[in-house]
Amino acid sequence: MLDDIKKQIKRLQAQGATYVDTRWYPYEERNSLSMWNGNLKDTNATRQSGVGVRVLYKGAWGFSASSNVEQLTAIYDRALENARVAAERVTFPIRLAEKDILQASFASPNQVDPFTVPLAEKVDLMKQVDAWLKDDAVQQRSVDLTLTRRLAHFIDSEGSQIEKNIVDVFTRVEVSSQDENGVTQERKFRLGRRGESRGWENFDPAFFQEISLRIVQELKELLAAPECPKDDRSVILLHSIMFLQTHETIGHALELDRILGYELAFAGGSFVTLDDFGKLRYGSNKLTARANATLPNSPGSFGFDDDGVPAQDNLLIDRGLLVGAITSRQMVEEANARARREIFQGSSGANRATAFYRVPIERMTNINIDSGTDGTLEDIIAGTEHGIILDGDRSWSIGSNREQFHFGTEIGWLVENGLKKGVVKNSTYKGDTLKFWNSLSAVGNASTWKMHFVDNCGKGQPNQIIQLGHGVPICRFDNVRVGE
């Protein structure tokens, strides 16, 4: 198959194609299980395979894909024809940034391939977790398990050949009940980075027992809690909401295709302009953010992107100053040309597609916030006069250009004069993106830094769902409106 692909690439080059690449997936598998109130509600297993071909001809892309690899010639011919038609209408001829020619491979680290684990063992684990969630105060409880595995080959006309073998595991545990006013309160947990590998070994029963008992107890406290106050105060964001803050107002805002206006019709654009790089004060000097696809264990670490560019640790915000973006070979060339200066020195290796039959676009890798020097959660609380600790993503509303936001959280704890007080429910906070990040007044030390997995990031037309991670410390922001 690889030899046949190389022959097809050379054939299209002989017909005038300036660049051709191919993503061949011998297989991509997904196994999902869902348990609701102790009943196995759904089990699903899918497997797909196929080839996706991109062709660059006279400055325009053509794309074609099929699961029928027996008709390889037709797939390549269709991609070239699509590029020829597009070339008649192109307004900005596409150029690709330089990259290295690579013969390489990548395998995500895992000790136990989850697809080798018997179904009965998976169900037994879910039953165990469900038993720990069962309580008179809990009206609804759910356990969801998602496992993915794919083998992908990348071959291009520049001479690169890359193999990727990637395994990911995700789980969600949730409990909910209605309070005395008929409003549903909830607490949930999503599996994040627990070590250096991401196989079935992450599903440690003792760990899940601890988590399950904690969220049940917090739900009980929520059901009896008063409403979140409506005022301005410091907000201390724990990991299960800090990841969302980072995702929506840094990650999506710094995707270069958004900045150039390519997502406006669907998912929105960005308030960031090309003139902002090297100038814009994005946050306080306590904020350093990076797109780091080199971490050993995260769905945002994939070895090489779908342009054949190696994973990178790419600085986005340096002590509050905007310095970088999430980029691909195509968009950095267009951005530099539009700006009439070199903003970006090559791709940051962030061009990814959700499947062989989708075109790669700029996607988040691991969008992380560097840990700081302001101590532990207890230290940050002790230094807070009038605040609230928030956790859990419950609802979100974001401006079309990521310029503002309003997030509902699952739970809050009031802080007064350096002391943690009782739980409050229906907690929310909102702000303007730049003003909010510039109010960052405390960043937890390395002991507070955790990697949160995201398995449902959507973008593109047609929509592409992709997986990534956010490594974030505990952070405090001052003078934030809460409770409305």
C-alpha positions in Angstrom: 0.0 0.0 0.0 2.8 2.5 0.9 4.5 1.8 -2.4 1.2 2.3 -4.3 0.7 5.6 -2.5 4.2 6.8 -3.5 3.5 5.9 -7.1 0.3 7.9 -7.1 2.0 10.9 -5.6 4.6 10.9 -8.3 2.0 10.5 -11.0 0.2 13.6 -9.8 3.4 15.6 -9.7 4.0 14.6 -13.3 0.6 16.2 -14.1 1.5 19.5 -12.5 0.8 19.2 -8.8 3.3 21.2 -6.8 2.6 19.2 -3.6 0.7 16.1 -2.6 0.2 14.4 0.7 -1.6 11.3 1.8 -3.0 10.1 5.2 -3.7 6.4 5.1 -5.5 5.0 8.2 -5.3 1.1 8.1 -7.7 1.3 11.0 -9.2 3.7 13.5 -11.3 2.1 16.3 -13.6 3.6 19.0 -15.2 1.7 21.9 -17.7 3.6 24.1 -19.7 2.4 27.1 -22.3 4.2 29.1 -23.9 3.3 32.4 -26.9 5.2 33.9 -28.2 4.5 37.4 -26.5 1.1 37.4 -27.8 0.0 34.0 -25.6 -0.5 31.0 -27.4 1.9 28.8 -25.2 1.7 25.7 -22.2 0.0 24.2 -20.7 0.9 20.9 -17.8 -0.2 18.8 -16.8 1.3 15.5 -13.9 0.7 13.1 -13.0 2.6 10.0 -10.2 2.8 7.5 -9.4 4.8 4.4 -7.2 7.3 2.6 -7.3 11.1 2.4 -5.4 13.0 -0.3 -4.5 16.7 -0.5 -3.2 18.2 -3.7 -1.7 21.7 -4.2 -2.1 22.9 -7.8 -1.4 26.5 -9.0 -1.9 27.8 -5.4 -5.2 26.0 -4.6 -6.0 22.9 -2.5 -7.9 19.9 -3.8 -9.0 17.1 -1.4 -10.5 13.7 -1.8 -11.0 10.7 0.5 -12.5 7.2 0.4 -12.7 4.1 2.5 -12.4 2.1 -0.8 -8.6 1.9 -1.2 -9.0 -0.5 -4.1 -9.8 2.6 -6.2 -6.6 4.5 -5.3 -6.2 6.0 -8.8 -9.7 7.5 -8.7 -9.1 9.1 -5.3 -6.0 10.8 -6.5 -7.5 11.9 -9.8 -10.5 13.4 -7.9 -8.2 15.4 -5.6 -6.2 16.8 -8.5 -9.4 17.7 -10.4 -10.8 19.5 -7.3 -7.5 21.5 -7.0 -7.7 22.5 -10.7 -11.3 23.8 -10.3 -10.3 25.6 -7.2 -7.3 27.2 -8.9 -9.6 29.0 -11.3 -11.1 30.9 -8.3 -8.2 31.3 -5.9 -7.7 34.8 -4.5 -4.7 34.2 -2.3 -2.3 31.5 -3.8 -1.4 29.0 -1.1 2.2 28.6 -0.1 3.6 26.2 2.4 6.3 27.0 5.0 9.5 25.0 4.8 9.8 21.9 6.9 12.2 19.0 7.4 12.0 15.8 5.4 11.4 13.1 7.9 11.4 9.3 8.1 9.9 8.8 11.6 7.3 7.1 13.8 5.4 7.9 17.0 3.6 5.7 19.5 1.6 7.1 22.4 2.8 5.5 25.7 0.6 2.8 27.2 1.2 -0.3 29.3 -2.1 -2.1 28.7 -3.8 -1.6 25.3 -7.5 -1.0 26.4 -8.7 -2.8 23.3 -7.2 -6.1 24.7 -9.2 -5.8 27.9 -12.4 -8.0 27.9 -15.7 -6.3 27.8 -16.7 -8.0 31.1 -13.8 -6.4 32.9 -14.7 -2.9 31.6 -18.3 -3.4 32.7 -17.2 -4.6 36.1 -15.2 -1.5 36.7 -18.1 0.7 35.7 -20.3 -1.3 38.1 -17.8 -0.7 40.9 -17.8 3.0 40.3 -21.6 3.1 40.1 -21.8 1.4 43.5 -19.6 4.1 45.0 -21.8 6.8 43.5 -25.0 5.3 44.9 -26.5 7.4 47.7 -29.9 8.4 48.9 -29.1 12.0 48.0 -28.2 11.1 44.4 -31.0 11.1 41.9 -29.0 10.5 38.7 -25.6 8.9 38.3 -23.6 8.0 35.2 -20.3 6.5 34.2 -19.0 6.9 30.7 -16.0 5.2 29.2 -14.4 6.0 25.8 -11.4 4.3 24.2 -9.8 5.1 20.9 -7.0 3.6 18.9 -5.7 4.4 15.4 -2.8 3.6 13.1 -2.0 6.4 10.6 0.6 6.8 7.9 1.6 10.2 6.4 3.4 10.3 3.1 4.1 13.5 1.1 5.7 14.5 -2.2 8.6 16.2 -0.3 9.9 12.8 0.9 8.5 12.5 4.4 7.0 9.2 5.6 5.6 9.0 9.2 3.8 6.3 11.1 1.6 7.1 14.2 0.1 4.6 16.6 -2.1 6.4 19.1 -4.2 5.1 22.0 -6.4 7.4 24.1 -8.7 6.7 27.1 -11.4 9.0 28.5 -13.9 8.6 31.2 -16.6 10.8 32.8 -18.3 10.2 36.2 -21.2 12.3 37.2 -23.9 12.6 39.9 -26.8 15.0 40.0 -30.0 15.9 42.0 -32.6 18.6 42.1 -32.4 21.0 45.0 -35.4 22.3 46.9 -36.1 24.9 44.2 -36.2 22.2 41.4 -32.8 23.3 40.0 -30.5 20.4 39.1 -27.1 20.5 40.8 -24.3 18.3 39.6 -20.7 17.2 40.2 -18.6 15.4 37.7 -15.1 14.1 37.1 -13.1 13.6 33.9 -10.0 11.5 33.8 -6.8 13.5 33.2 -3.1 12.7 33.1 -2.2 10.3 35.9 1.4 9.3 34.9 3.5 8.7 31.9 1.2 6.5 29.9 -2.5 6.5 28.8 -3.6 2.9 28.6 -6.0 0.8 30.7 -3.6 1.1 33.7 -5.1 4.5 34.4 -8.3 2.9 35.6 -7.2 2.2 39.2 -10.2 1.2 41.3 -8.9 2.8 44.5 -8.4 6.2 42.7 -12.0 6.0 41.3 -13.4 5.2 44.7 -11.8 8.3 46.2 -13.1 10.5 43.4 -16.6 9.0 43.5 -17.0 9.5 47.2 -15.7 13.0 47.0 -18.2 14.2 44.3 -21.1 12.5 46.1 -20.2 14.4 49.3 -19.9 17.7 47.4 -23.2 17.2 45.7 -24.8 16.8 49.1 -23.2 20.0 50.2 -24.5 21.8 47.1 -28.1 20.6 47.7 -28.1 22.4 51.1 -26.1 25.4 50.0 -27.2 29.0 49.7 -27.0 30.9 46.4 -23.8 32.3 45.1 -23.6 36.1 46.0 -23.8 38.7 43.3 -20.8 41.0 43.7 -17.2 41.7 42.6 -14.6 39.6 44.3 -11.4 37.5 43.6 -12.1 34.2 41.9 -9.8 31.2 42.5 -10.2 28.7 39.7 -9.5 25.0 40.3 -8.5 22.7 37.5 -12.0 21.7 36.3 -12.9 25.2 35.3 -9.4 26.7 34.8 -9.0 24.3 31.8 -12.2 25.8 30.2 -11.0 29.3 30.8 -7.7 28.5 29.1 -9.4 26.6 26.3 -12.0 29.2 25.3 -10.1 32.5 25.8 -6.5 31.6 25.0 -6.7 28.3 22.9 -9.4 29.2 20.4 -8.5 32.9 20.4 -4.9 32.1 19.2 -5.7 29.7 16.4 -4.2 31.4 13.4 -7.0 30.5 10.9 -9.5 32.2 13.3 -7.2 35.3 13.4 -7.2 35.4 9.6 -11.0 35.1 9.5 -11.4 31.5 8.2 -13.8 30.4 11.0 -16.1 33.3 11.0 -19.0 31.5 9.4 -19.2 28.8 12.0 -17.2 28.9 15.2 -16.3 32.6 15.2 -13.1 34.5 14.8 -10.7 36.2 17.3 -10.2 39.6 18.7 -6.4 39.2 18.1 -4.9 40.9 15.0 -1.7 40.3 13.2 -0.4 43.6 14.5 -0.8 42.4 18.1 2.1 39.9 18.1 4.9 41.2 20.1 2.8 44.1 21.4 -0.4 43.1 23.0 -0.5 42.8 26.8 -2.7 39.7 26.9 -2.4 39.2 30.7 -0.5 40.1 33.8 3.2 39.3 34.0 2.2 36.1 35.9 0.7 34.6 32.7 2.9 32.4 30.6 1.0 30.1 28.2 2.3 27.6 25.6 1.1 25.0 23.1 3.2 22.0 24.1 2.6 18.9 22.1 5.8 17.3 23.4 4.4 16.1 26.8 4.6 12.3 27.0 1.1 11.6 28.0 -1.8 13.6 26.6 -4.3 13.4 23.7 -2.7 16.7 22.7 0.6 14.9 22.1 0.7 13.1 18.7 4.3 13.2 17.6 3.8 14.8 14.2 0.9 16.9 12.8 -0.9 16.2 9.6 1.5 18.4 7.7 4.3 16.1 8.7 5.7 18.7 11.1 7.2 17.5 14.5 5.4 18.3 17.7 6.7 21.4 19.4 6.7 23.3 22.7 5.5 26.7 21.3 5.4 29.8 23.5 2.1 31.7 23.1 2.2 34.3 25.9 5.4 35.3 27.6 4.9 36.9 31.0 1.7 38.5 29.7 3.0 39.5 26.3 1.4 37.9 23.2 4.3 36.2 21.2 2.9 33.2 19.3 -0.1 31.4 17.9 -1.4 27.9 17.0 -0.2 27.5 13.4 0.2 25.4 10.2 2.5 25.5 7.2 -0.2 27.3 5.1 -1.4 29.9 7.6 2.0 31.2 8.7 2.9 32.0 5.1 -0.4 33.8 4.6 -0.1 35.7 7.9 3.5 36.8 7.2 2.5 38.0 3.7 -0.6 39.9 5.0 1.4 41.5 7.8 4.4 42.3 5.4 6.7 41.1 8.1 7.9 37.8 9.5 5.7 37.2 12.5 6.1 33.4 12.4 9.2 31.4 11.6 7.6 28.2 10.3 4.7 26.1 11.5 4.2 25.2 15.1 3.0 21.7 14.1 -0.6 22.1 15.0 -2.4 21.1 11.8 -4.7 18.2 12.5 -7.8 16.4 11.1 -10.3 14.4 13.1 -10.3 11.6 10.5 -8.8 10.5 7.2 -11.9 12.0 5.4 -11.4 15.5 6.8 -9.0 18.3 5.8 -6.5 19.3 8.5 -7.0 22.6 10.1 -5.3 24.4 13.0 -6.2 22.7 16.2 -5.1 23.1 19.8 -2.4 20.7 21.1 -1.8 20.9 24.9 -2.6 24.6 25.7 -0.9 25.0 29.1 -0.3 27.7 31.7 3.1 27.6 33.3 3.0 27.1 37.1 4.0 30.1 39.2 5.5 30.9 42.6 2.5 31.7 44.7 2.4 28.5 46.6 -0.4 26.0 47.1 -4.2 26.4 47.1 -4.0 27.0 50.9 -1.4 29.7 50.4 -3.5 31.4 47.7 -6.6 31.2 49.9 -4.7 32.7 52.9 -3.7 35.7 50.7 -7.3 36.3 49.6 -9.4 38.8 51.5 -12.8 38.6 49.7 -13.1 35.8 47.2 -14.7 32.6 45.9 -13.2 29.2 44.9 -14.8 27.8 41.7 -14.7 24.4 40.1 -16.5 22.3 37.5 -17.7 23.5 34.0 -21.5 23.7 33.9 -22.4 26.2 31.2 -20.5 28.6 28.9 -21.1 31.5 26.7 -18.3 33.1 24.7 -18.2 36.1 22.4 -18.0 35.3 18.7 -14.4 36.7 18.7 -13.5 35.4 22.1 -13.5 38.9 23.5 -15.8 38.2 26.4 -17.2 35.2 28.3 -19.7 34.0 30.9 -19.2 30.7 32.6 -21.4 28.7 35.0 -19.6 26.5 37.4 -20.7 23.4 39.4 -19.6 24.5 42.9 -18.2 27.4 44.8 -16.6 28.0 48.2 -16.6 31.5 49.7 -13.3 32.9 51.0 -13.3 35.7 53.6 -10.2 37.2 55.3 -8.0 34.3 54.1 -10.3 31.5 55.3 -12.3 29.0 53.3 -16.0 29.2 54.2 -19.1 27.3 53.1 -20.3 26.0 49.8 -22.5 28.1 47.5 -24.5 26.8 44.5 -25.4 28.2 41.1 -22.0 30.0 41.0 -21.1 32.0 37.8 -18.5 34.5 36.7 -17.9 36.7 33.7 -15.5 39.1 32.2 -13.8 40.7 29.2 -10.9 38.4 28.1 -8.0 40.9 28.2 -9.2 42.6 31.4 -9.7 39.2 33.1 -6.2 37.8 32.2 -4.6 41.1 33.2 -6.3 40.7 36.6 -4.3 37.4 37.2 -2.8 38.0 40.7 -1.7 34.5 41.8 -0.5 31.4 40.1 0.0 28.2 42.0 3.3 26.4 42.2 4.2 23.2 40.4 2.4 21.0 43.0 -0.9 22.6 41.8 -0.3 22.0 38.1 -2.5 19.2 36.5 -3.2 18.0 33.0 -6.9 18.0 32.1 -8.1 15.9 29.1 -10.6 17.3 26.5 -12.3 14.8 24.2 -14.9 17.0 22.5 -13.4 20.1 21.0 -15.4 21.1 18.0 -14.3 23.3 15.1 -14.6 23.6 11.3 -17.1 23.1 8.6 -18.1 20.2 8.4 -17.5 20.0 12.2 -14.5 18.1 13.4 -14.3 16.8 17.0 -10.8 16.4 18.3 -8.9 15.6 21.5 -6.3 17.6 23.4 -5.2 18.5 26.9 -4.7 21.5 29.2 -2.1 21.6 31.8 -3.1 24.3 34.3 -2.2 25.4 37.8 -4.6 26.9 40.3 -5.0 30.6 39.5 -6.6 33.7 41.2 -8.1 36.7 39.4 -9.2 39.9 41.1 -12.3 42.1 40.8 -14.4 39.6 38.9 -18.2 39.8 38.7 -19.8 36.6 40.1 -23.3 35.3 40.6 -25.1 36.8 37.6 
